[in-house]
Amino acid sequence: MTLIKSISGIRGTVGGSPGDNLTPLDIVKFVSAYATWLKEGAGKKRAKIVMGRDARISGDMYAKLVSATLSGLGHDVVNIGLATTPTTEIAVTAEHADGGIILTASHNPKQWNALKLLNNRGEFLTAADGAQVLELAEKENFEYAEVDDLGVVTEKDYTDYHIQHVLDLKLVNREAIAKANLKVVVDAVNSVGGIVIPRLLKALGVQEIIELNCEPTGKFQHNPEPIPENLTEISAKLKECHADLGIVVDPDVDRLALVCENGEMFGEEYTLVAVADYVLKHTPGNTVSNLSSSRALKDIAERYGQQYNAAAVGEVNVVAKMKETHTVIGGEGNGGVIYPESHYGRDALVGVGLFLSHYVAEGKKMTELKKDYPQYFISKNKITLSPAINVDKILEGLKVKYAREKVTDIDGVKIDFERGWVHLRKSNTEPIIRIYSEAKDEAAANALAEEVIEAAKQLC
């Protein structure tokens, strides 16, 4: 059973049986529920909804179903076609639309797809709003429009609009980037990043762009999650062509990973850290990341005399905490940069613009720049769930066992030790428990993880 309904949307594998996988029937059902929620909750008999998608093989088929379903419920659709998640978010507000739907399973492999649902601010639905949509889907009490009231579908392209939006940000220094005569390698894992990122780099004045996996075929040449073990090709290419840096994005381009000139990973965690360093240097203010993100952001914030706050995992939770604390820069340690000056969504395009401005201003190689930041290592592990595993019992048991340490339970259980931390939580997107640990080096991080994993196994 691979249909997952969560704060991150409706996600599942293509094919199989309705209710167990993300089949065409499930697409129609959940889109109908979302459109009905707009009618009932927002009081919109006829709403305008923006739809965008990544380049997954199933994307075109599902986009047609989404468009037809919305039209069938009497809503108008602005189909922006192949578009990044942040592009779709920005298009919602630009169109003064009532909501948005993004067809993407983010970093999941090609057999997955998902419905990500947006409100009229171009932000993901809250947990409460999402619960209402799921309740409507369960009831299946939908009323479709009569023939004279069917919605209208129009097609637009928002890629250039989004790129110009990045160029217009005050802290994006196109002139300095153009003067730096950069050579950049891009790996877009055969999705929409292959269309958008090279165009953005050209607009920023990057002199030489070497493209890897930039054809948007949806046939991902490697596992699409931008983590070191999946990025051996770009690592080798950087050393081969003596480029300044590498840029990697996931299929929907809300996560940004960077690669150093010697082929080593800059580290997903340090994307946000470096961008925050640049933003705080020019705009003092608070920072936010989620509980599974590196301590390095907290260290950087304190370096500038600013406050750091932690949020539960999930973009909607991070955004809520950012708004609550009037944050100037935040995001998630998976390479997700959220810059309120632009919009409240993880945006790799904004991340590229801000990072390159920082990079050329510092005048250092990537490896040298990384040494400026507090050095931590995060170990990422997981436990595959089965019906026999009682996750809540395990987490409660760990809280008792480590009661003498600082324990945070707003999202799973995070245990802060003096020498590092371990965070255990049930994934919103996969049937697993994620176990992240961080310490000053790999051996220490792994040791912390192994200690807590062993304690969890005993509680099983």
C-alpha positions as CSV (number, residue, x, y, z in Angstrom):
1,M,0.0,0.0,0.0
2,T,1.7,3.2,-1.2
3,L,-0.9,5.9,-1.0
4,I,0.1,8.4,1.6
5,K,-2.2,11.2,2.7
6,S,-0.3,13.8,4.8
7,I,0.5,17.5,5.4
8,S,2.7,17.2,2.3
9,G,-0.2,16.3,0.0
10,I,-1.5,13.1,-1.6
11,R,1.4,10.9,-2.7
12,G,1.6,7.4,-4.2
13,T,2.9,5.1,-6.8
14,V,1.4,5.0,-10.3
15,G,-0.8,2.0,-11.2
16,G,-2.3,-0.7,-9.0
17,S,-5.6,-0.6,-7.2
18,P,-7.6,2.5,-6.3
19,G,-7.2,3.5,-2.6
20,D,-3.9,1.6,-2.4
21,N,-2.0,3.6,-5.1
22,L,-2.2,6.9,-6.8
23,T,-4.5,5.8,-9.6
24,P,-6.6,7.9,-12.1
25,L,-9.6,7.3,-9.8
26,D,-7.7,8.6,-6.8
27,I,-6.6,11.7,-8.7
28,V,-10.2,12.5,-9.6
29,K,-11.4,11.9,-6.1
30,F,-8.9,14.0,-4.3
31,V,-9.0,16.8,-6.8
32,S,-12.8,16.8,-6.5
33,A,-12.4,17.0,-2.7
34,Y,-10.0,20.0,-3.0
35,A,-12.3,21.8,-5.5
36,T,-15.3,21.1,-3.3
37,W,-13.3,22.5,-0.3
38,L,-12.7,25.7,-2.2
39,K,-16.4,26.0,-2.9
40,E,-17.5,25.3,0.7
41,G,-14.6,26.7,2.7
42,A,-13.7,29.7,0.6
43,G,-17.2,30.3,-0.6
44,K,-16.1,30.1,-4.2
45,K,-18.7,28.7,-6.6
46,R,-16.3,29.4,-9.5
47,A,-12.7,29.6,-8.5
48,K,-9.4,30.1,-10.4
49,I,-6.8,27.4,-9.8
50,V,-3.3,27.3,-11.1
51,M,-1.8,23.9,-12.1
52,G,1.8,23.1,-12.7
53,R,3.8,19.8,-12.9
54,D,7.2,18.4,-13.0
55,A,8.5,16.2,-15.9
56,R,7.5,12.8,-14.5
57,I,6.3,10.3,-17.1
58,S,2.9,10.2,-15.5
59,G,2.6,14.0,-15.2
60,D,0.9,14.7,-18.6
61,M,-1.7,12.0,-18.0
62,Y,-2.5,13.2,-14.5
63,A,-2.5,16.9,-15.5
64,K,-5.2,16.2,-18.1
65,L,-7.3,14.4,-15.3
66,V,-6.7,17.3,-12.9
67,S,-7.7,19.9,-15.5
68,A,-10.8,18.1,-16.6
69,T,-11.9,17.4,-13.0
70,L,-11.6,21.1,-12.0
71,S,-13.4,22.2,-15.1
72,G,-16.0,19.6,-14.4
73,L,-16.6,21.1,-11.0
74,G,-17.1,24.6,-12.6
75,H,-13.6,26.0,-11.8
76,D,-11.3,27.8,-14.2
77,V,-7.8,26.5,-14.6
78,V,-4.6,28.3,-15.5
79,N,-2.4,25.5,-16.8
80,I,1.3,26.6,-16.6
81,G,2.6,23.2,-17.8
82,L,6.1,22.1,-16.9
83,A,6.9,24.3,-14.0
84,T,8.7,24.2,-10.7
85,T,6.9,24.0,-7.4
86,P,8.0,27.6,-6.5
87,T,7.0,28.8,-9.9
88,T,3.5,27.5,-9.4
89,E,3.4,29.1,-6.0
90,I,4.4,32.5,-7.4
91,A,1.9,32.1,-10.3
92,V,-1.0,31.6,-7.8
93,T,-0.4,35.1,-6.4
94,A,0.4,36.6,-9.8
95,E,-2.9,35.3,-11.2
96,H,-4.8,36.4,-8.0
97,A,-6.0,32.8,-8.0
98,D,-7.9,31.0,-5.3
99,G,-5.6,28.0,-5.1
100,G,-3.1,25.8,-6.9
101,I,-2.2,22.2,-7.6
102,I,1.3,20.9,-8.3
103,L,1.8,17.5,-9.7
104,T,5.1,16.3,-8.3
105,A,6.4,13.7,-5.9
106,S,9.5,15.9,-5.2
107,H,12.5,13.7,-4.6
108,N,10.7,10.3,-4.9
109,P,11.7,8.0,-7.8
110,K,9.9,8.1,-11.2
111,Q,7.1,5.6,-10.2
112,W,5.8,8.1,-7.7
113,N,3.6,11.1,-8.2
114,A,1.6,13.4,-5.9
115,L,-0.9,16.2,-5.6
116,K,0.5,19.2,-3.7
117,L,-2.3,21.6,-2.8
118,L,-2.0,25.4,-2.4
119,N,-4.1,28.1,-0.9
120,N,-4.7,31.6,-2.3
121,R,-1.4,32.8,-1.0
122,G,0.5,30.1,-3.0
123,E,1.3,28.3,0.2
124,F,0.7,24.7,1.2
125,L,-2.5,23.9,3.0
126,T,-2.4,23.9,6.8
127,A,-3.0,20.6,8.6
128,A,-6.5,21.7,9.5
129,D,-7.4,22.6,5.9
130,G,-5.8,19.4,4.6
131,A,-7.9,17.4,7.1
132,Q,-11.0,19.0,5.7
133,V,-10.0,18.0,2.1
134,L,-9.4,14.4,3.2
135,E,-12.8,14.3,5.0
136,L,-14.5,15.5,1.8
137,A,-12.6,12.9,-0.2
138,E,-13.8,10.2,2.2
139,K,-17.4,11.2,1.9
140,E,-17.2,11.5,-2.0
141,N,-20.2,13.9,-1.9
142,F,-19.3,15.9,-5.0
143,E,-21.6,18.0,-7.2
144,Y,-20.3,18.6,-10.7
145,A,-21.2,21.5,-12.9
146,E,-23.9,21.5,-15.6
147,V,-22.8,21.9,-19.2
148,D,-23.2,25.7,-19.3
149,D,-21.2,26.1,-16.1
150,L,-18.1,24.1,-16.9
151,G,-14.8,25.8,-16.1
152,V,-12.4,27.2,-18.8
153,V,-8.8,26.1,-19.2
154,T,-6.1,28.6,-20.3
155,E,-2.4,27.9,-20.8
156,K,0.4,30.2,-19.7
157,D,4.2,30.0,-19.1
158,Y,5.5,31.5,-15.9
159,T,9.2,30.5,-16.1
160,D,10.5,33.8,-17.4
161,Y,8.2,35.6,-14.9
162,H,9.9,33.6,-12.0
163,I,13.4,34.3,-13.4
164,Q,12.7,38.0,-13.6
165,H,11.3,37.9,-10.0
166,V,14.7,36.5,-8.9
167,L,16.7,39.1,-10.8
168,D,14.6,41.8,-9.2
169,L,15.5,40.8,-5.6
170,K,17.6,43.5,-3.9
171,L,20.3,41.0,-2.7
172,V,20.7,39.3,-6.0
173,N,23.8,41.0,-7.6
174,R,23.6,40.1,-11.3
175,E,26.4,42.6,-12.2
176,A,28.9,41.0,-9.9
177,I,27.9,37.4,-11.0
178,A,28.4,38.3,-14.6
179,K,31.8,39.9,-13.9
180,A,33.0,36.7,-12.1
181,N,33.2,34.7,-15.4
182,L,31.8,31.6,-13.7
183,K,31.8,28.0,-15.1
184,V,28.9,26.0,-13.6
185,V,27.8,22.4,-14.0
186,V,24.1,21.7,-13.6
187,D,22.4,18.4,-12.8
188,A,18.6,18.7,-13.1
189,V,17.8,14.9,-13.0
190,N,15.8,15.0,-16.2
191,S,13.0,17.2,-14.9
192,V,11.9,20.8,-15.0
193,G,15.1,22.1,-13.5
194,G,16.7,21.3,-16.9
195,I,14.5,24.0,-18.4
196,V,14.7,26.6,-15.6
197,I,18.1,26.5,-14.0
198,P,20.2,27.0,-17.2
199,R,17.9,29.8,-18.3
200,L,18.2,31.4,-14.8
201,L,22.0,31.1,-14.9
202,K,22.2,32.7,-18.3
203,A,20.0,35.6,-17.1
204,L,22.3,36.0,-14.1
205,G,25.3,36.4,-16.5
206,V,27.0,33.0,-15.9
207,Q,29.5,32.7,-18.7
208,E,29.7,28.9,-19.2
209,I,27.0,26.3,-18.2
210,I,27.6,22.6,-18.6
211,E,24.4,20.6,-18.5
212,L,23.9,17.1,-17.1
213,N,20.6,15.3,-17.3
214,C,18.8,18.5,-18.3
215,E,16.4,16.9,-20.8
216,P,13.0,16.9,-19.1
217,T,12.1,13.3,-20.1
218,G,11.1,12.2,-16.6
219,K,13.3,9.2,-17.0
220,F,15.6,10.1,-14.1
221,Q,19.2,9.0,-14.8
222,H,19.9,8.5,-11.1
223,N,17.9,8.5,-7.8
224,P,16.4,12.0,-7.8
225,E,17.1,12.8,-4.2
226,P,20.1,15.3,-4.2
227,I,22.3,13.5,-1.7
228,P,26.0,12.5,-2.1
229,E,25.6,8.9,-3.1
230,N,23.4,10.0,-6.1
231,L,25.7,12.7,-7.4
232,T,28.8,10.8,-8.5
233,E,28.3,11.9,-12.2
234,I,28.4,15.7,-11.4
235,S,31.2,15.2,-9.0
236,A,33.3,13.6,-11.7
237,K,32.3,16.2,-14.2
238,L,33.4,19.1,-12.0
239,K,36.9,17.6,-11.7
240,E,37.1,16.8,-15.4
241,C,36.1,20.3,-16.6
242,H,37.6,22.4,-13.8
243,A,34.3,24.2,-13.1
244,D,33.8,26.6,-10.2
245,L,30.9,24.8,-8.7
246,G,28.0,22.4,-9.3
247,I,24.3,23.0,-8.9
248,V,21.9,20.2,-8.3
249,V,18.1,20.3,-7.9
250,D,15.4,17.8,-7.3
251,P,12.6,17.1,-9.8
252,D,10.3,20.0,-8.7
253,V,13.2,22.4,-8.0
254,D,12.5,23.4,-4.4
255,R,15.7,21.8,-3.1
256,L,19.2,23.1,-3.9
257,A,22.4,21.1,-3.4
258,L,25.8,22.5,-4.3
259,V,29.1,20.8,-5.2
260,C,32.6,22.1,-4.7
261,E,35.2,22.7,-7.3
262,N,37.0,19.5,-6.4
263,G,33.9,17.3,-6.7
264,E,33.1,17.2,-3.0
265,M,29.7,18.0,-1.7
266,F,29.2,21.4,-0.2
267,G,26.4,19.7,1.7
268,E,22.6,20.2,1.5
269,E,22.6,21.5,5.0
270,Y,25.1,24.3,4.1
271,T,23.0,25.6,1.2
272,L,20.7,27.3,3.8
273,V,23.6,28.1,6.1
274,A,25.6,30.0,3.4
275,V,22.5,31.8,2.1
276,A,21.6,32.8,5.7
277,D,25.2,34.1,6.2
278,Y,24.7,36.4,3.1
279,V,21.2,37.5,4.0
280,L,22.1,38.2,7.7
281,K,25.1,40.2,6.6
282,H,22.8,42.6,4.9
283,T,19.5,42.2,6.7
284,P,19.6,41.5,10.4
285,G,16.7,39.3,11.7
286,N,15.6,36.0,13.0
287,T,16.2,32.5,11.4
288,V,14.2,29.3,11.4
289,S,14.8,25.7,10.3
290,N,13.2,22.4,11.2
291,L,14.2,20.1,14.0
292,S,16.2,17.8,11.6
293,S,18.4,20.6,10.3
294,S,21.9,21.4,11.3
295,R,23.0,23.4,14.4
296,A,25.1,25.4,12.0
297,L,22.2,27.7,11.2
298,K,21.8,28.5,14.9
299,D,25.5,29.2,15.1
300,I,25.5,31.6,12.2
301,A,22.5,33.4,13.5
302,E,24.2,33.9,16.9
303,R,27.4,35.0,15.1
304,Y,25.3,38.0,13.9
305,G,23.6,38.4,17.3
306,Q,20.3,37.2,15.9
307,Q,17.8,34.6,17.2
308,Y,17.3,31.1,15.9
309,N,14.0,29.1,16.2
310,A,13.2,25.5,15.4
311,A,10.0,24.2,13.8
312,A,8.4,20.8,13.2
313,V,9.5,19.2,9.9
314,G,7.4,20.2,6.9
315,E,7.4,23.3,4.9
316,V,4.0,24.5,6.2
317,N,5.3,24.2,9.8
318,V,8.5,26.1,9.0
319,V,6.6,28.9,7.2
320,A,4.2,29.2,10.2
321,K,7.2,29.6,12.6
322,M,8.8,32.1,10.2
323,K,5.7,34.2,10.2
324,E,5.3,34.0,13.9
325,T,8.9,35.1,14.6
326,H,9.2,37.6,11.7
327,T,12.1,35.7,10.2
328,V,14.2,37.2,7.4
329,I,15.7,33.8,6.2
330,G,14.8,30.2,6.9
331,G,14.0,26.9,5.4
332,E,15.0,23.2,5.8
333,G,18.3,21.6,5.9
334,N,17.5,19.5,2.8
335,G,18.5,22.4,0.6
336,G,15.2,24.2,1.0
337,V,15.7,28.0,1.1
338,I,12.7,30.1,2.1
339,Y,13.2,33.9,1.6
340,P,10.2,35.9,2.7
341,E,11.4,38.9,0.6
342,S,10.4,36.7,-2.3
343,H,7.7,34.4,-1.1
344,Y,7.0,31.8,1.6
345,G,8.0,28.7,-0.2
346,R,11.2,26.6,-0.7
347,D,12.7,28.0,-3.9
348,A,15.9,26.7,-5.5
349,L,15.9,29.6,-8.0
350,V,15.9,32.2,-5.3
351,G,18.6,30.0,-3.5
352,V,20.8,30.1,-6.7
353,G,20.5,33.9,-7.0
354,L,21.3,34.6,-3.4
355,F,24.1,32.0,-3.2
356,L,25.9,33.1,-6.3
357,S,25.7,36.7,-5.1
358,H,27.3,35.5,-1.8
359,Y,29.9,33.3,-3.6
360,V,31.2,36.1,-5.9
361,A,31.2,38.6,-3.1
362,E,33.4,36.3,-0.9
363,G,35.8,35.7,-3.7
364,K,36.7,32.2,-2.4
365,K,36.7,28.7,-3.8
366,M,33.7,26.6,-2.7
367,T,36.0,24.4,-0.5
368,E,37.4,27.5,1.2
369,L,33.9,29.0,1.7
370,K,32.6,25.9,3.4
371,K,35.5,26.1,6.0
372,D,34.1,29.4,7.2
373,Y,31.1,27.6,8.7
374,P,30.8,25.5,11.8
375,Q,31.6,22.0,10.8
376,Y,29.0,19.3,11.6
377,F,28.2,15.9,10.1
378,I,24.6,14.6,9.8
379,S,24.0,10.9,9.7
380,K,20.7,9.9,8.0
381,N,19.2,6.5,8.8
382,K,15.7,5.0,8.7
383,I,13.6,2.1,10.0
384,T,11.1,0.6,7.5
385,L,7.7,0.4,9.1
386,S,5.5,-2.7,9.3
387,P,2.1,-3.1,10.9
388,A,3.7,-4.7,13.9
389,I,5.8,-1.6,14.8
390,N,4.1,0.7,17.4
391,V,5.9,4.0,16.6
392,D,4.2,6.0,19.4
393,K,5.3,3.4,22.0
394,I,8.9,3.6,20.7
395,L,9.0,7.4,20.9
396,E,7.4,7.6,24.3
397,G,9.9,5.0,25.6
398,L,12.8,7.0,24.2
399,K,11.5,10.2,26.0
400,V,11.6,8.3,29.3
401,K,15.0,6.7,28.7
402,Y,16.6,10.1,27.8
403,A,14.7,12.3,30.2
404,R,17.9,13.7,31.6
405,E,18.8,15.2,28.2
406,K,16.9,18.1,26.5
407,V,14.0,16.4,24.7
408,T,11.7,18.1,22.2
409,D,8.5,16.4,21.1
410,I,6.7,18.8,18.8
411,D,7.5,16.5,15.9
412,G,8.5,13.0,16.9
413,V,11.3,13.0,19.5
414,K,14.5,15.1,19.3
415,I,17.2,14.4,21.9
416,D,19.8,17.1,22.3
417,F,23.1,15.8,23.8
418,E,26.0,18.0,24.6
419,R,28.0,16.2,21.9
420,G,25.2,16.4,19.3
421,W,21.5,15.4,18.7
422,V,19.3,12.7,17.4
423,H,15.8,13.2,15.9
424,L,13.4,10.4,15.2
425,R,10.1,11.0,13.4
426,K,7.6,9.2,11.3
427,S,8.0,10.3,7.6
428,N,5.2,12.3,6.0
429,T,6.0,10.9,2.6
430,E,7.3,7.4,3.0
431,P,6.4,4.4,5.3
432,I,9.5,4.8,7.4
433,I,10.9,6.3,10.6
434,R,13.6,8.8,9.8
435,I,16.5,9.0,12.2
436,Y,18.8,11.9,11.8
437,S,21.8,12.5,14.1
438,E,24.4,15.3,14.1
439,A,27.8,15.7,15.7
440,K,31.2,17.2,15.0
441,D,32.3,14.3,12.8
442,E,30.9,11.3,11.0
443,A,32.0,8.7,13.5
444,A,30.4,10.6,16.4
445,A,27.2,11.2,14.5
446,N,27.0,7.5,13.6
447,A,27.7,6.5,17.1
448,L,24.9,8.7,18.4
449,A,22.5,7.2,15.8
450,E,23.5,3.6,16.6
451,E,23.0,4.2,20.3
452,V,19.5,5.5,19.9
453,I,18.5,3.0,17.2
454,E,19.6,0.2,19.5
455,A,17.4,1.7,22.3
456,A,14.5,1.9,19.8
457,K,14.9,-1.7,18.8
458,Q,14.9,-2.8,22.4
459,L,11.6,-0.9,22.8
460,C,10.2,-2.8,19.8
